[in-house]
């Protein structure tokens, strides 16, 4: 088994039912890779009904209970989701999520039959201080649970300072982090060499092919450029050709 190639779109807090027209166009893009859309919760069932792989953007660690506004992993699965993004930097920052909380959510996702897309990444201050590899190693150790396999988990490296800023790390910087992730996962898990590793952070049609040529980059977690088929389609095409 080798890592599966995955083009994942994170729509964040964007999209309405009118956006389903973009889904139809994205589905029409010839793809030699897996394609996933993670819309806001209001659209999960509608997007899943189109036949494209669909994911949530977060889930609660508990299976049910008095957690107003939260969504359980099983509820995501119930409306057609196959994946869920966990530990995105915006969740870590805006909601003060910790590595152990992310790991608990990943366990819940696995128990519900969802693939957990666990995000890791350093801030600009951490990058500038030379702490990137230490930060990523610590996040992998504490955010990725022991029940992880290549079938139930995807890891996304998203340098916080590159998300939505138009800035992208150098190829060498991306390669260094992805090599570290592959090394750590391979050492810890029996099939760690087969876990899909995504890069995220200002991925665009113009830089996608270059990023996908970097060793151990098996796809991308795309934000803004996944909202329109005109942008996401070329990224899917670039990954298919990689």
C-alpha positions in Angstrom: 0.0 0.0 0.0 1.2 3.5 -0.8 -0.2 6.8 0.5 -3.4 7.8 -1.4 -3.3 11.1 -3.2 -6.0 13.5 -1.8 -7.2 17.0 -2.8 -9.2 18.3 0.1 -11.1 21.5 0.2 -11.8 23.3 3.4 -14.7 25.8 2.8 -14.5 27.1 6.4 -17.4 29.5 7.1 -18.3 30.0 3.4 -21.0 28.6 1.1 -24.7 28.4 0.8 -27.0 26.0 -1.2 -26.2 28.1 -4.3 -22.6 26.8 -4.0 -23.7 23.4 -5.0 -23.2 24.5 -8.6 -19.5 24.6 -7.9 -19.6 21.1 -6.5 -21.1 19.9 -9.8 -18.2 21.5 -11.7 -15.6 20.1 -9.3 -17.0 16.6 -9.7 -16.7 17.0 -13.5 -13.0 17.6 -13.2 -11.1 14.4 -14.3 -9.2 13.1 -11.3 -6.6 10.5 -10.7 -6.7 11.2 -7.0 -9.3 11.3 -4.2 -11.3 14.6 -3.9 -12.9 15.7 -0.7 -15.0 18.8 0.2 -15.4 19.9 3.8 -18.3 22.5 3.7 -19.9 24.2 6.7 -22.2 21.9 8.7 -25.3 23.4 7.0 -24.2 21.9 3.7 -22.8 18.5 4.6 -25.9 16.5 3.8 -26.4 18.4 0.5 -22.8 18.1 -0.6 -22.7 14.4 0.3 -25.8 13.9 -1.8 -23.9 15.0 -4.9 -21.7 11.9 -4.6 -18.5 13.7 -3.8 -16.6 12.7 -0.7 -17.6 15.0 2.1 -16.2 15.9 5.5 -16.9 18.0 8.6 -14.7 20.8 9.9 -14.8 19.7 13.5 -16.5 17.2 15.9 -16.9 16.9 19.6 -15.0 14.3 21.6 -18.2 13.0 23.2 -20.7 10.8 21.4 -23.7 12.8 22.6 -24.7 15.1 25.5 -25.4 18.7 26.6 -23.0 20.4 24.2 -25.0 23.1 22.5 -23.7 24.0 19.1 -21.4 21.1 18.8 -21.6 18.1 16.5 -20.8 14.5 17.3 -18.7 12.4 14.9 -21.6 9.9 14.5 -23.9 12.8 13.5 -21.5 13.7 10.8 -21.4 10.1 9.6 -25.2 10.0 9.7 -25.6 12.8 7.2 -23.0 11.4 4.8 -19.6 12.6 5.9 -16.6 10.3 5.5 -14.0 12.6 7.0 -13.5 15.3 9.5 -10.9 18.0 9.9 -9.4 18.2 13.4 -7.0 20.5 15.1 -7.0 23.2 12.4 -5.0 26.2 13.5 -8.1 28.4 13.4 -9.7 26.0 15.9 -6.6 25.9 18.0 -6.4 29.7 18.1 -10.1 30.7 18.1 -11.2 28.0 20.5 -8.0 27.3 22.4 -8.0 23.6 21.4 -5.1 21.6 22.8 -3.2 18.6 21.4 -4.9 16.2 23.9 -8.3 17.6 22.9 -7.5 17.0 19.2 -6.4 13.5 20.0 -9.7 12.8 21.9 -11.7 14.1 18.9 -9.7 11.9 16.6 -10.5 8.8 18.7 -14.2 9.8 18.5 -13.9 10.2 14.7 -12.3 6.8 14.4 -15.0 5.1 16.6 -17.7 6.7 14.3 -16.0 5.4 11.2 -14.7 8.7 10.0 -11.2 9.5 8.6 -9.6 12.1 10.8 -7.7 14.8 9.0 -5.4 16.0 11.8 -3.7 19.4 11.3 -0.3 20.5 12.6 1.7 23.6 12.0 3.9 26.3 13.5 3.3 30.0 14.0 5.4 32.7 12.4 7.2 33.3 15.7 7.9 29.6 16.1 9.3 29.4 12.5 11.5 32.5 13.0 12.9 31.1 16.3 13.9 27.9 14.6 11.4 25.8 16.6 9.4 24.4 13.7 10.6 20.8 13.8 10.2 20.6 17.6 6.7 22.1 17.4 5.6 19.6 14.7 7.1 16.7 16.5 5.3 17.6 19.7 2.0 18.1 17.9 2.3 14.8 16.2 3.1 13.0 19.4 0.2 14.5 21.4 -2.5 15.1 18.7 -2.3 11.8 16.9 -3.8 8.9 18.9 -2.4 5.4 19.2 -5.4 4.0 17.2 -4.2 5.8 14.1 -3.8 3.8 10.8 -3.3 4.8 7.2 -6.9 3.9 6.6 -8.4 6.2 9.3 -6.1 9.2 9.4 -4.7 11.9 7.2 -2.1 14.4 8.5 -2.1 17.9 7.1 0.9 20.3 7.6 -0.3 23.8 7.6 2.1 26.5 8.6 -0.1 29.0 10.4 1.7 32.0 8.9 0.9 30.7 5.4 -2.8 30.2 5.8 -4.8 32.7 3.7 -1.8 35.1 3.5 -0.6 34.3 0.1 2.8 33.4 1.6 4.1 29.9 1.0 7.2 28.2 2.6 10.0 27.3 0.3 10.1 23.9 -1.2 13.0 23.0 1.1 11.0 24.1 4.2 8.0 22.0 3.1 10.2 19.0 2.3 11.9 19.2 5.7 8.7 19.1 7.6 7.1 16.4 5.5 10.2 14.2 5.8 10.1 14.7 9.6 6.4 13.7 9.7 7.0 10.6 7.6 9.9 9.6 9.8 7.9 10.1 13.0 4.8 8.3 11.8 6.8 5.4 10.3 8.6 4.9 13.6 5.4 4.9 15.6 2.8 3.1 13.4 3.1 -0.1 11.5 1.7 1.5 8.4 3.0 5.0 9.1 4.8 5.0 5.7 1.4 4.8 4.1 -0.4 7.6 5.9 -1.4 10.4 3.5 0.4 13.6 4.2 -1.1 16.9 2.9 0.3 20.3 2.6 -1.9 23.3 3.3 -1.4 27.0 3.2 -2.0 29.3 0.2 -2.1 26.4 -2.3 -3.1 27.8 -5.7 -3.3 26.7 -9.3 0.0 28.5 -9.9 2.1 26.7 -7.3 0.3 23.3 -6.9 2.4 21.3 -9.3 5.6 22.5 -7.7 4.3 21.6 -4.2 3.1 18.2 -5.3 6.6 17.4 -6.7 8.0 17.6 -3.2 8.8 14.3 -1.6 6.2 13.0 0.9 3.6 15.5 -0.2 0.6 13.4 -1.1 -1.9 16.1 -1.7 -3.2 19.4 -0.3 -5.7 20.8 2.2 -6.9 23.8 0.3 -8.8 26.8 1.7 -10.0 29.7 -0.4 -8.9 28.2 -3.7 -11.3 25.2 -3.1 -14.4 27.4 -3.2 -14.5 27.8 -7.0 -14.1 25.0 -9.5 -12.1 27.3 -11.7 -9.4 27.3 -8.9 -9.8 23.9 -7.4 -10.0 22.1 -10.7 -6.5 22.9 -11.8 -5.2 21.9 -8.3 -6.9 18.5 -8.7 -5.4 18.2 -12.2 -1.9 19.0 -10.9 -2.2 16.4 -8.2 -3.5 13.8 -10.6 -0.4 14.3 -12.8 2.0 14.2 -9.8 
